[in-house]
Amino acid sequence: MSLLKKLSNAAFVLNCLKIIGLLMGMVTHAPLLVPRTRCRARCCRQCRRTGLTEQVHEAPGSAAAFLRSRMCGIWAIFGLDVGLNPECVRCLSAIAHRGPDAWRLDQDARDPHALLGFHRLAIVDGLHGMQPMRLHRYPRVTLICNGEIYNYKRLQAQFDFPYETNCDVEAIIHVYKKFGIDAVKQLDGVFGFVLVDGEAKKIYVARDPYGVRPLFRLVDEKNGVLGLCSEAKGLVGLRTKTSEGSILEQFPPGHVQMWSLLEDGKVKLDQTEQYFTPGTPPRFVPFVAESELENMDVYAKTAYLLEAACKKRLMSERRIGCLLSGGLDSSLITALVVKLAKEINLPYKIQTFAIGMGESPDLIAARSVADYLGTEHHEVRFDENDVRQVLDNVTFSLESFDITTTRASLPMYLLARYIKQNTDTTVIFSGEGADELAQGYIYFRDAPNAEEGHKESIRLLSDIYLYDGLRADRTTSAFSLELRVPFLDIQFTSHYLSLDPKSRQPQNGVEKHLLRNSFSKSGLLPDSILWRHKEAFSDGVASVKKSLFTVLEEVISERLPKEEQKFRGLQPTTTESTYYRHVFEKSFAGLENLTPYYWMPKWVQVADPSARFIKHYAAT
């Protein structure tokens, strides 16, 4: 049977599976497969000249184009002879919410045990940046990447790279060819990527320093199998094809690995390198030159670098908006984005989004900030019925059963859903990372000394990808939104963590004192917001009449099975945590390692992670 006929038959079967899935409500935003049709992506023209005999991807302008959603996700499997079969399509479809404007599964006949998949949200360069990406200059190098490389233009100028597209992640291929495994140190951005060098028979896997972009790995050393995906749910279906000792886990931030593709199609780990720890200064040419900062004091330098972190993240061909709780972190980011948008003459108003129950503290404060900044403001109110509707979906999206992560994810998930359904904003700025970096949690007031406070900041930043970072990515990507977090900029965090630990401690009962002082004379925000006391997000969104904690108690008491359940690994300690674990086990049984510990405040004796149980919180 001819290859074209095989592909046509395969596409017909897979399309039927997709249609059945859509009718049954099992698959959402899953484009139909079109065999070997013409694609606008430049890499596809190269594919036909370099022996890529089996690939399936969307044809722009075909019926598949009408089923598009947004955001980016990557998926790959090495060492299994799976081919382009329905099981792989189902696994790839599990991350369809992360995109695409287009999607694609790709197999090279020269490496039949390697299969790469991609869902795309086109933020820069539309479909010309379609992946898996190959270049005319390096036809045997294949890249899939979920992320943004902010210094891609600077790298081109610095090394005279001959770019073939305007897609920022193309820079990864060029720096790899120049620096090998050290290429990742040249990248200023957020990313999870897989690069396959077919000529050298090597696979390179890397994740950004703080894990802003997600990446999971399925490793079966016994059978030489490696799976990679933006979310664990895209690999769960492949566990049955691996040995009992296989491990599905997060790929650690700030790491890069090199694997060998063996002659029999299996893979072997060659090298693992940790290229970053929190506070490490940039190895790349920084966005802001040191000469620009020479005559600035600590406060001016802090403000300048945070503004620069926002500025570099403005690259987008999609509309930009901001999550706004009315707290310090989101308000500062929003104010800086509004300021920069005016300077570069964006042709639209920045949209801001706030959520709460009734007239919650966050809604009131966010309204004040939006009025002050002149944004196009959206307020979203939710109630107990909304919590009932989405609670289990949140746990599935998170792939976690952590208590505080789940609580804080509920309003953020509902807000992201509103943005997706009611606006054309796709790129979202948020304030994640400030509490970890600038000692913003209430319990930092109980730190025994400045050095212990600094160590706790480092610990929180090292693990942010498991908790707040995970929450921010999953709740937004569930609705195909692209999240940007300037507080986790490498140059900014390096600067902030290099300052005297005493200056970063809470001062006179006020957390993030240094950060607030850095903007005290800027006029960016009213003093009532700049010096507003810390609110836990899940508390700040709650109604003054009824807390979110109480609502959750009521919903969970209705749903939790009466029979006692037994769990492996980390044990639940409350009715609430038992329910989250119960829901988690339905989709991720045996993956309790994805939540290594419950997030809890340090130096205080509490049984619940909420700040409201800390004595200082009540005093404010």
matplotlib code that plots the C-alpha trace (Angstrom):
import matplotlib.pyplot as plt

x = [0.0, 1.4, 2.4, -0.1, -2.9, -1.7, -1.7, -5.1, -6.6, -5.0, -6.3, -9.8, -9.8, -8.4, -10.9, -13.7, -12.3, -12.2, -15.7, -17.0, -15.1, -16.5, -20.0, -19.5, -18.0, -14.7, -12.5, -12.7, -10.9, -9.4, -8.8, -9.3, -6.2, -5.4, -2.7, 0.1, -1.7, 0.0, 1.1, 2.1, 4.8, 8.2, 9.5, 6.9, 8.4, 11.7, 10.1, 9.2, 12.8, 14.4, 12.6, 9.9, 7.6, 5.1, 3.5, 0.1, -0.8, -3.5, -4.0, -4.5, -7.8, -9.2, -12.1, -9.6, -9.0, -12.5, -11.8, -8.9, -8.3, -5.2, -2.0, 1.0, 1.8, 4.5, 4.5, 7.1, 7.8, 11.1, 11.9, 8.4, 7.3, 4.0, 3.7, 0.9, -1.8, -5.1, -3.5, -0.9, -3.5, -5.6, -2.5, -1.8, -5.4, -5.2, -3.3, -5.5, -6.6, -3.0, -3.7, -3.7, -4.1, -2.8, -1.5, 0.7, 2.1, 5.4, 7.5, 10.7, 11.1, 14.8, 14.0, 10.8, 10.8, 10.6, 7.3, 6.8, 3.5, 2.7, -0.3, 0.2, -1.0, 0.6, 1.8, 4.6, 4.9, 1.5, 1.7, 5.2, 6.4, 4.7, 6.3, 8.0, 10.4, 13.2, 15.4, 16.8, 20.3, 19.9, 17.4, 18.3, 17.6, 14.0, 12.6, 9.4, 9.1, 6.5, 7.7, 9.0, 12.6, 12.7, 16.3, 15.9, 16.6, 19.6, 21.0, 20.6, 22.5, 25.1, 26.0, 24.7, 22.3, 20.5, 16.9, 14.5, 11.3, 10.2, 9.4, 11.3, 12.0, 14.0, 16.9, 17.1, 18.3, 21.0, 22.4, 22.4, 24.5, 26.9, 27.0, 25.7, 24.3, 25.4, 22.9, 20.3, 22.5, 22.2, 18.4, 16.5, 13.0, 10.5, 10.5, 10.2, 11.8, 12.9, 15.5, 16.4, 19.6, 19.0, 22.6, 24.3, 21.6, 21.0, 18.0, 18.3, 15.6, 15.5, 13.2, 13.4, 15.0, 11.9, 9.7, 7.3, 6.5, 5.6, 7.4, 6.9, 8.9, 8.1, 11.3, 11.6, 15.3, 14.9, 13.3, 15.0, 11.8, 11.5, 8.2, 7.9, 4.8, 3.7, 1.3, 1.2, -2.2, -0.6, 1.7, -0.6, -2.0, 1.5, 2.3, 0.8, 3.5, 6.4, 7.8, 6.7, 9.7, 9.0, 8.6, 6.3, 7.4, 8.0, 11.2, 13.1, 13.4, 16.9, 18.0, 19.1, 19.5, 21.2, 20.0, 21.4, 19.2, 20.5, 20.5, 17.5, 15.4, 15.8, 17.3, 19.9, 20.6, 24.1, 24.2, 22.2, 23.2, 21.7, 22.4, 20.5, 19.7, 17.7, 19.9, 22.2, 23.1, 22.3, 24.9, 23.4, 23.8, 21.3, 18.4, 19.5, 23.3, 25.1, 26.2, 22.5, 22.3, 25.6, 24.3, 21.0, 20.3, 18.8, 15.2, 15.7, 17.5, 14.7, 12.0, 13.9, 14.6, 11.0, 9.8, 12.3, 11.0, 7.6, 8.8, 10.6, 7.4, 5.2, 6.1, 2.8, 0.6, -2.4, -4.2, -2.6, -4.4, -3.7, -5.0, -5.8, -6.6, -5.9, -3.0, 0.5, 1.9, -0.8, -1.3, 2.4, 2.5, -0.7, 0.5, 3.8, 2.1, -0.3, 2.6, 4.6, 1.6, 1.1, 4.8, 4.7, 1.3, -0.6, -3.8, -6.1, -6.7, -5.3, -8.0, -7.9, -9.7, -10.8, -12.9, -14.7, -17.7, -20.1, -18.3, -15.1, -12.0, -10.2, -13.0, -13.1, -9.4, -9.0, -11.8, -9.8, -6.7, -8.5, -10.1, -6.7, -5.0, -7.9, -8.0, -10.9, -11.9, -13.9, -15.4, -16.4, -18.5, -18.8, -20.9, -21.3, -22.8, -19.7, -17.5, -19.7, -19.4, -15.7, -14.1, -13.3, -12.2, -9.7, -8.0, -7.8, -6.3, -3.8, -2.7, -2.1, -4.0, -2.3, -4.7, -3.7, -2.9, -6.4, -8.1, -6.3, -6.9, -10.7, -11.2, -8.3, -9.8, -13.2, -11.6, -9.6, -12.8, -14.5, -11.6, -11.7, -15.5, -16.0, -12.9, -10.3, -7.4, -5.0, -1.8, -2.2, 0.3, 0.2, 2.0, 3.2, 6.6, 6.6, 5.7, 8.4, 11.0, 10.2, 9.2, 5.5, 3.9, 2.7, 4.8, 8.0, 7.4, 8.2, 11.6, 14.2, 16.7, 17.4, 19.5, 16.7, 14.3, 16.7, 17.0, 13.2, 12.9, 15.4, 13.4, 10.1, 11.5, 13.1, 9.7, 7.4, 6.8, 5.1, 2.6, 2.0, 3.7, 1.7, -1.5, -0.9, 0.0, -2.8, -5.7, -4.9, -3.8, -7.0, -8.6, -5.8, -4.4, -0.7, 0.6, 3.5, 5.1, 7.7, 8.6, 10.3, 12.6, 16.2, 17.9, 15.3, 15.4, 19.2, 19.3, 16.7, 18.3, 21.7, 20.6, 21.2, 18.9, 18.0, 16.7, 14.4, 12.8, 9.4, 9.8, 7.6, 5.1, 5.0, 6.0, 7.7, 8.8, 11.8, 9.6, 7.0, 9.6, 11.0, 7.8, 6.8, 7.7, 6.7, 3.0, 2.2, -0.2, -2.2, -0.7, -3.7, -2.8, 1.0, 0.8, -2.2, -1.6, -1.2, -4.4, -4.3, -5.8, -8.4, -9.4, -9.3, -11.8, -14.2, -17.5, -17.4, -20.5, -19.1, -15.5, -14.4, -13.1, -16.7, -18.1, -15.6, -16.4, -20.1, -19.5, -17.0, -19.2, -21.8, -19.5, -16.9, -17.5, -18.4, -16.2, -12.6, -10.0, -6.4, -3.8, -0.1, 2.6, 1.6, -1.5, -4.4, -4.8, -8.3, -11.6, -10.8, -7.4, -9.0, -11.5, -8.8, -6.8, -10.0, -10.6, -6.9, -6.8, -9.6, -7.3, -3.8, -3.7, -0.1, 1.2, 1.2, 4.8, 3.4, 2.5, 5.6, 4.4, 1.6, 2.5, 2.5, 3.8, 7.0, 8.0, 4.3, 2.2, -0.9, -2.8, -4.1, -2.0, -4.3, -2.7, -5.9, -4.7, -1.5, -1.7, -0.3, -2.9, -5.8, -4.0, -3.9]
y = [0.0, 3.4, 5.8, 8.4, 5.8, 4.7, 8.2, 8.9, 5.8, 6.7, 10.2, 9.0, 6.7, 9.4, 12.0, 9.5, 9.1, 12.9, 13.4, 10.7, 12.2, 15.7, 14.3, 12.5, 15.6, 13.7, 15.9, 19.7, 22.0, 19.0, 19.8, 17.1, 15.5, 16.3, 14.1, 15.8, 18.9, 22.1, 24.2, 27.8, 27.1, 27.4, 24.3, 22.2, 23.0, 21.9, 18.7, 17.4, 17.7, 16.0, 12.7, 13.3, 10.7, 10.4, 13.5, 14.8, 18.4, 21.0, 22.5, 26.3, 27.2, 23.6, 22.6, 22.0, 25.8, 26.4, 24.3, 26.3, 27.5, 29.1, 28.7, 26.4, 22.8, 20.3, 16.5, 13.9, 10.2, 8.4, 4.7, 3.4, 2.0, 3.7, 5.5, 7.8, 5.8, 6.8, 6.4, 9.0, 11.4, 10.9, 11.7, 14.8, 15.9, 15.9, 19.2, 20.7, 23.5, 24.9, 25.7, 25.7, 28.1, 25.0, 21.6, 18.9, 15.4, 14.7, 11.5, 11.3, 8.0, 8.0, 8.0, 5.9, 5.6, 9.4, 11.2, 14.9, 16.8, 20.5, 22.7, 26.4, 29.8, 32.2, 35.1, 36.1, 35.4, 33.6, 30.2, 30.9, 29.8, 26.5, 23.5, 21.1, 23.6, 22.9, 25.3, 25.1, 25.7, 22.8, 20.4, 17.6, 19.7, 19.6, 21.8, 21.9, 24.7, 26.1, 29.6, 33.0, 34.0, 37.7, 38.3, 36.6, 39.8, 40.7, 37.2, 37.7, 41.0, 39.6, 36.5, 37.4, 34.5, 34.1, 33.8, 32.3, 33.2, 36.0, 33.4, 34.0, 30.3, 29.9, 31.4, 28.2, 26.2, 28.8, 29.0, 25.2, 25.0, 27.5, 26.5, 22.9, 22.0, 25.4, 27.1, 27.4, 29.8, 32.3, 32.4, 35.2, 33.9, 31.3, 27.9, 24.2, 22.7, 19.5, 19.7, 16.6, 16.5, 13.7, 13.8, 13.7, 11.3, 13.5, 14.9, 18.0, 18.9, 22.1, 24.2, 27.9, 28.9, 29.2, 26.8, 29.5, 27.2, 23.6, 20.5, 16.8, 13.7, 10.0, 8.0, 4.3, 3.6, -0.2, 0.0, 3.1, 5.2, 9.0, 10.9, 14.7, 16.9, 20.3, 18.6, 15.2, 14.4, 14.1, 11.2, 9.3, 7.2, 6.0, 4.6, 1.3, 0.9, 1.4, -0.8, -0.8, 1.3, 4.2, 7.6, 10.5, 13.7, 17.4, 18.2, 20.4, 24.2, 25.5, 22.1, 20.8, 17.1, 15.4, 12.0, 9.7, 8.1, 4.6, 2.4, 0.3, 3.5, 3.4, 6.4, 6.7, 9.6, 11.1, 14.2, 16.4, 19.9, 22.4, 25.7, 28.0, 28.5, 31.5, 34.6, 33.5, 36.5, 36.3, 34.5, 36.2, 39.9, 41.5, 43.5, 46.5, 47.3, 47.8, 51.2, 52.3, 51.5, 52.9, 56.2, 54.8, 54.0, 50.7, 52.0, 53.5, 50.5, 48.2, 50.2, 50.5, 46.8, 45.8, 48.2, 46.7, 43.2, 44.4, 46.1, 43.0, 41.0, 43.3, 41.5, 40.1, 40.2, 39.5, 41.8, 42.3, 42.5, 42.3, 40.3, 42.9, 42.0, 45.5, 44.2, 45.6, 43.0, 43.0, 46.7, 47.5, 45.3, 46.8, 50.3, 49.6, 47.9, 50.8, 53.2, 51.3, 50.7, 54.5, 54.9, 52.4, 53.6, 50.4, 50.9, 49.8, 50.3, 47.7, 45.5, 44.6, 41.8, 41.4, 38.7, 38.3, 37.2, 40.1, 43.3, 41.5, 43.5, 42.7, 44.0, 47.3, 47.8, 46.7, 49.1, 51.9, 51.0, 50.7, 54.1, 55.6, 54.1, 54.5, 50.8, 49.0, 47.2, 44.0, 42.8, 39.1, 37.9, 34.3, 32.4, 29.0, 27.5, 28.5, 26.7, 23.6, 23.7, 24.0, 22.6, 19.1, 20.6, 22.8, 19.8, 18.1, 21.1, 21.6, 17.9, 18.7, 18.1, 20.8, 22.7, 26.4, 25.9, 24.6, 27.3, 30.1, 28.5, 28.5, 32.3, 32.5, 29.6, 31.4, 34.6, 33.0, 31.4, 34.8, 36.4, 33.6, 33.8, 37.5, 39.3, 39.2, 39.5, 36.6, 37.7, 38.2, 39.9, 38.9, 39.5, 35.9, 35.6, 38.8, 37.2, 34.6, 37.1, 40.1, 38.2, 39.1, 36.3, 37.3, 34.6, 36.3, 38.6, 35.6, 34.9, 34.6, 36.7, 38.2, 35.3, 32.8, 35.0, 35.0, 31.2, 30.9, 33.2, 31.0, 27.9, 29.3, 30.5, 27.0, 25.4, 28.0, 25.7, 23.2, 25.7, 29.3, 29.0, 25.8, 27.6, 30.5, 28.5, 25.8, 28.2, 30.4, 27.7, 25.8, 28.6, 29.1, 32.3, 33.2, 34.2, 36.6, 37.1, 40.0, 39.5, 36.3, 38.0, 36.7, 40.1, 41.5, 38.5, 38.5, 42.1, 41.8, 38.8, 40.4, 43.2, 43.2, 40.6, 43.0, 45.5, 42.8, 41.9, 43.3, 46.7, 47.9, 45.2, 46.0, 43.3, 44.1, 47.4, 47.8, 47.2, 49.6, 52.3, 51.8, 53.2, 55.6, 58.7, 57.4, 58.4, 55.1, 54.1, 55.9, 55.5, 53.6, 50.8, 51.1, 50.5, 48.2, 45.3, 41.8, 39.8, 36.0, 35.8, 33.2, 35.5, 38.7, 37.5, 36.3, 38.0, 39.8, 37.7, 34.3, 33.2, 31.0, 28.5, 28.2, 27.7, 25.0, 23.2, 23.1, 21.8, 19.2, 17.9, 17.2, 15.3, 13.4, 9.7, 8.3, 5.3, 5.7, 5.9, 4.9, 6.8, 6.3, 8.8, 12.2, 11.8, 14.2, 15.9, 17.5, 16.8, 19.4, 17.8, 14.4, 15.5, 17.1, 13.8, 11.8, 13.8, 13.7, 9.9, 9.6, 10.9, 10.6, 7.5, 6.5, 10.0, 11.3, 12.4, 15.4, 17.0, 16.3, 18.3, 20.6, 24.3, 25.6, 28.8, 28.5, 29.6, 29.5, 26.8, 26.5, 23.5, 25.4, 27.1, 30.2, 33.5, 34.2, 31.7, 33.7, 36.2, 39.1, 38.7, 39.2, 42.3, 44.0]
z = [0.0, -0.9, 1.9, 0.8, 1.0, 4.4, 5.7, 4.1, 5.8, 9.1, 8.9, 8.1, 11.2, 13.4, 12.2, 13.0, 16.5, 16.9, 15.7, 18.0, 20.9, 20.1, 20.0, 23.3, 24.9, 25.5, 23.4, 23.1, 20.7, 18.8, 15.2, 12.5, 11.0, 7.4, 5.7, 3.9, 3.0, 2.2, 5.2, 5.2, 7.8, 6.1, 7.9, 6.0, 2.7, 4.0, 5.4, 1.9, 0.8, 3.9, 4.0, 6.6, 5.2, 8.0, 9.4, 10.1, 10.6, 10.2, 6.8, 7.1, 5.5, 5.9, 8.0, 10.8, 11.0, 12.3, 15.4, 16.7, 20.3, 21.9, 23.9, 23.4, 24.4, 23.5, 23.5, 22.5, 22.9, 22.2, 22.4, 21.7, 18.3, 18.5, 15.1, 14.3, 16.1, 17.8, 21.3, 20.6, 19.2, 22.4, 24.5, 22.5, 22.6, 26.4, 26.2, 23.4, 25.8, 25.6, 21.9, 19.1, 16.3, 14.7, 15.8, 14.4, 14.9, 13.3, 12.7, 10.7, 8.8, 9.7, 13.4, 13.6, 17.4, 17.8, 17.6, 18.3, 18.7, 19.1, 19.9, 19.0, 20.1, 17.6, 19.8, 17.4, 13.6, 13.2, 11.5, 10.1, 13.5, 13.4, 15.1, 15.1, 13.6, 11.1, 9.2, 5.7, 7.2, 9.8, 8.3, 10.7, 13.9, 15.1, 17.8, 19.8, 22.4, 24.7, 25.6, 24.7, 24.1, 25.0, 23.7, 20.3, 18.4, 20.6, 20.0, 16.2, 16.4, 18.8, 16.8, 13.3, 13.2, 9.8, 11.0, 8.6, 10.5, 12.9, 15.6, 18.8, 19.6, 16.3, 18.4, 20.3, 17.2, 16.4, 19.9, 20.1, 17.0, 18.4, 22.1, 22.3, 25.7, 27.1, 24.7, 27.4, 29.3, 26.5, 26.6, 28.4, 28.5, 29.7, 28.1, 28.1, 24.9, 23.3, 20.5, 18.5, 16.5, 14.0, 12.7, 16.1, 17.4, 20.5, 22.3, 24.4, 27.0, 29.0, 31.2, 32.2, 35.5, 37.6, 35.7, 34.5, 31.5, 32.5, 31.4, 32.5, 31.7, 31.7, 32.1, 31.7, 32.0, 31.8, 28.4, 27.1, 26.9, 27.3, 27.2, 27.5, 27.7, 28.9, 31.3, 33.0, 31.6, 28.1, 29.3, 31.7, 28.8, 27.9, 31.3, 30.4, 27.7, 30.2, 32.9, 36.5, 37.6, 35.2, 36.7, 35.6, 37.2, 36.6, 34.7, 37.1, 36.4, 35.6, 34.3, 30.9, 29.9, 27.0, 25.8, 23.1, 20.4, 20.1, 16.9, 18.2, 18.7, 22.5, 24.4, 27.1, 29.5, 28.9, 31.0, 33.4, 34.3, 36.6, 35.0, 37.4, 41.1, 42.4, 42.5, 39.7, 37.6, 33.9, 31.7, 28.6, 27.8, 30.2, 28.9, 31.0, 30.7, 34.0, 32.7, 32.8, 36.5, 37.8, 39.2, 40.7, 44.3, 45.4, 45.1, 41.7, 40.4, 41.7, 40.0, 36.8, 36.5, 37.2, 34.5, 32.1, 33.0, 32.0, 28.8, 27.4, 27.9, 25.8, 22.6, 21.2, 18.2, 20.5, 22.9, 26.3, 29.6, 33.4, 36.3, 39.0, 42.6, 44.0, 46.0, 45.6, 43.2, 40.5, 40.9, 40.3, 37.2, 35.8, 36.4, 34.6, 31.7, 31.3, 31.4, 28.8, 26.6, 26.3, 25.5, 22.6, 21.4, 21.7, 19.7, 22.5, 26.2, 28.6, 30.0, 33.7, 35.4, 39.0, 40.7, 44.0, 45.9, 46.5, 47.4, 48.4, 49.5, 46.3, 44.0, 45.9, 45.8, 42.1, 41.1, 42.8, 40.9, 37.5, 38.0, 38.8, 35.8, 33.4, 32.2, 30.6, 33.8, 34.1, 37.4, 37.8, 40.7, 41.6, 44.2, 45.7, 42.6, 40.6, 43.2, 42.9, 39.1, 38.7, 41.9, 40.4, 37.1, 39.0, 40.5, 37.1, 35.6, 38.4, 38.6, 42.2, 45.5, 47.5, 49.7, 49.3, 45.6, 45.0, 47.0, 45.2, 41.9, 42.1, 41.5, 39.1, 37.0, 37.0, 36.0, 33.1, 31.9, 31.8, 29.9, 27.3, 26.8, 26.9, 25.6, 22.9, 25.4, 25.1, 26.8, 30.5, 32.9, 36.6, 39.9, 40.7, 42.3, 44.3, 47.6, 47.3, 46.1, 48.3, 51.5, 51.1, 53.0, 56.5, 58.2, 57.2, 60.1, 62.3, 60.7, 63.4, 61.5, 58.1, 56.9, 57.6, 55.7, 52.7, 52.8, 52.9, 49.8, 48.0, 49.0, 47.9, 44.5, 44.0, 44.5, 43.0, 40.0, 42.3, 43.8, 42.8, 39.5, 38.7, 39.7, 37.5, 34.5, 34.7, 35.5, 32.5, 30.1, 30.8, 28.8, 26.2, 27.8, 27.7, 31.2, 31.8, 35.2, 35.3, 39.0, 38.0, 35.5, 35.9, 35.9, 38.4, 40.8, 40.6, 41.6, 44.4, 46.0, 45.9, 48.3, 52.0, 53.5, 56.3, 53.8, 52.3, 55.6, 56.7, 58.3, 61.2, 60.4, 56.7, 54.2, 50.9, 52.4, 50.0, 47.0, 48.1, 48.8, 45.3, 43.8, 46.6, 44.6, 41.1, 41.2, 39.5, 42.3, 45.0, 48.5, 49.7, 47.2, 47.4, 51.2, 51.3, 53.7, 52.4, 51.6, 50.9, 47.4, 48.4, 51.4, 49.5, 46.9, 49.6, 50.6, 53.9, 54.8, 53.9, 53.4, 50.5, 53.2, 54.5, 51.0, 50.3, 53.6, 52.6, 49.1, 50.2, 53.0, 50.3, 48.0, 50.0, 50.0, 53.5, 53.3, 54.5, 51.7, 51.8, 49.9, 49.1, 50.0, 51.4, 53.6, 53.8, 57.2, 56.9, 55.2, 52.6, 51.7, 51.7, 49.1, 46.8, 47.0, 46.2, 43.0, 42.1, 42.3, 39.7, 36.9, 38.4, 40.5, 41.4, 40.8, 44.3, 43.7, 41.8, 45.1, 47.3, 50.3, 51.4, 51.2, 54.7, 56.4, 58.3, 61.9, 63.0, 64.6, 62.4, 61.0, 57.9, 55.2, 55.1, 56.3, 58.3, 61.0, 61.6, 64.5, 62.5, 59.8, 62.2, 63.6, 60.2]

ax = plt.figure().add_subplot(projection="3d")
ax.plot(x, y, z, "-o")
ax.set_aspect("equal")
plt.show()
